[in-house]
Amino acid sequence: MSFNQQALRQTNQLMTILKADRLQSDSIGLLMATMAQSELFRPITSTYESIKSSGNLGVISNYNLKETIVKYYQYYEYSRVLEEVSERFINQYIFPFFYENFDMMSGDFINRERLNDIKFRNLIVGYRGMTAQNLEFYKEVRAACKDLQGQLATELKKTGLFTPQNSLTGK
């Protein structure tokens, strides 16, 4: 999530530079390099998938907990889709534009006039929107994770399996 926060901050800076027509800014190259990067969240779901396919999810008697677990892992599936869309956007639009217009070695634009191009500006706005959407989604997933941890801790306390040594919440 911190990568998305940083990318969003830097994209906002770039939009400010472009709106103010301060194209001589030395930071444009660094800001642009951020757009060419991505950080992918690849959760390991094999245990959940195994439990689900074996039918052992049914041993969880607390319906709310079971529902929370299922919903939590659905977030993972949705995150995979979001990241595929992000990767596609970067690979189909951002990389080709950079390869044509940006000198990766020097960190500068080959033709700085392209910074005024509507295609470039639309790339920036599209990337910003995508990054903001991803960031909000990851915040939602983190909240769902904390909720699930709390419910699991409560259930473990009921069964006597919960001890400070095996705390799920890290407290």
C-alpha positions in Angstrom: 0.0 0.0 0.0 2.9 2.4 0.7 4.0 2.1 -2.9 0.5 3.2 -4.1 0.5 6.1 -1.6 3.9 7.2 -2.9 2.9 6.8 -6.5 -0.3 8.8 -5.9 1.6 11.6 -4.2 4.1 11.8 -7.1 1.5 11.6 -9.7 -0.3 14.5 -8.0 3.0 16.5 -8.1 3.4 15.8 -11.8 -0.2 16.9 -12.5 0.6 20.1 -10.6 3.7 20.7 -12.6 1.9 20.1 -15.9 -1.0 22.4 -14.9 1.4 25.2 -14.0 3.4 24.7 -17.2 6.6 24.3 -15.2 8.1 21.8 -17.7 11.6 22.7 -16.7 11.2 21.0 -13.4 14.0 18.5 -12.7 11.6 16.2 -10.8 9.6 15.3 -13.9 12.0 12.4 -14.8 11.8 10.9 -11.3 8.0 11.3 -11.2 7.7 9.6 -14.6 9.9 6.7 -13.5 7.4 6.0 -10.7 4.7 5.5 -13.3 6.7 2.8 -15.0 6.9 0.8 -11.8 4.4 -1.4 -10.2 4.1 -3.3 -7.0 2.0 -6.4 -7.1 0.2 -8.0 -4.2 0.2 -11.8 -4.7 -1.5 -13.4 -1.7 -1.0 -17.1 -1.1 -4.5 -18.6 -0.9 -3.7 -22.3 -1.2 -4.7 -23.2 2.3 -8.1 -21.5 1.9 -8.6 -23.1 -1.5 -7.8 -26.5 -0.1 -10.3 -26.0 2.8 -12.9 -24.7 0.5 -12.6 -27.5 -2.1 -12.5 -30.2 0.6 -15.7 -29.0 2.1 -14.0 -28.4 5.5 -15.2 -24.8 5.6 -18.4 -26.4 6.9 -16.7 -27.3 10.2 -16.8 -23.6 11.1 -20.0 -23.3 13.1 -20.0 -19.5 13.5 -21.8 -18.4 10.3 -20.6 -14.8 10.6 -17.0 -15.9 10.9 -17.4 -18.2 7.9 -19.0 -15.4 5.9 -16.2 -13.0 6.8 -13.5 -15.6 5.8 -15.2 -16.1 2.4 -15.6 -12.4 1.8 -12.0 -11.8 2.8 -10.7 -14.2 0.2 -13.1 -12.7 -2.4 -11.1 -9.5 -1.9 -8.0 -11.3 -2.9 -9.7 -12.4 -6.2 -10.8 -8.9 -6.9 -7.3 -7.6 -6.1 -5.9 -9.9 -8.8 -8.3 -8.4 -11.3 -7.4 -4.9 -10.3 -3.8 -5.6 -10.6 -4.2 -7.2 -14.0 -6.0 -4.1 -15.2 -3.2 -1.9 -13.8 -0.5 -4.1 -15.4 -2.3 -3.9 -18.7 -2.6 -0.1 -18.5 1.1 0.3 -17.8 2.1 -2.2 -20.5 -0.2 -1.0 -23.2 -0.1 2.8 -22.7 2.6 4.0 -20.3 5.6 1.8 -21.4 5.0 2.5 -25.2 4.8 6.2 -24.6 7.9 6.2 -22.4 9.9 4.1 -24.9 9.1 6.6 -27.7 9.5 9.8 -25.7 11.7 9.2 -22.6 15.4 8.6 -22.4 15.7 6.1 -19.6 19.4 6.6 -19.2 19.4 10.4 -18.7 15.9 10.5 -17.1 14.7 13.2 -19.5 12.2 13.6 -22.3 13.6 13.3 -25.8 11.1 15.9 -27.0 9.8 17.9 -24.1 7.0 19.3 -26.2 5.3 15.9 -25.8 4.6 16.9 -22.2 1.9 19.2 -23.6 0.4 16.4 -25.7 -3.2 15.4 -24.7 -2.1 11.8 -24.9 0.5 12.3 -22.2 -1.9 14.3 -20.0 -4.5 11.6 -20.3 -1.9 9.0 -19.3 -1.2 10.9 -16.2 -4.8 11.4 -15.2 -5.6 7.7 -16.0 -2.7 6.5 -14.0 -3.6 8.7 -11.1 -7.2 7.5 -11.1 -6.1 3.9 -11.2 -3.6 4.3 -8.4 -6.1 6.1 -6.2 -8.7 3.3 -6.8 -6.1 0.7 -5.9 -5.1 2.5 -2.8 -8.7 2.8 -1.6 -9.2 -0.9 -2.3 -6.1 -1.9 -0.3 -7.4 0.2 2.6 -10.6 -1.7 2.5 -8.8 -5.0 2.4 -6.7 -4.0 5.4 -9.9 -3.1 7.3 -11.4 -6.5 6.4 -8.2 -8.2 7.5 -8.4 -6.5 10.9 -12.0 -7.5 11.2 -11.3 -11.1 10.4 -8.4 -11.2 12.8 -10.7 -9.9 15.6 -13.3 -12.4 14.8 -10.8 -15.3 14.8 -9.3 -14.1 18.1 -12.8 -14.1 19.6 -13.5 -17.6 18.4 -10.2 -18.9 19.6 -10.8 -17.3 23.1 -14.1 -19.2 23.2 -12.4 -22.5 22.5 -9.5 -21.8 24.9 -7.0 -21.9 22.1 -6.1 -18.2 22.2 -3.1 -17.2 24.2 -0.9 -14.1 24.0 1.8 -16.2 22.3 -0.5 -17.0 19.3 -2.2 -13.6 19.1 -3.6 -12.9 15.7 -3.7 -9.1 16.1 -0.1 -8.7 17.0 -0.9 -7.0 20.3 
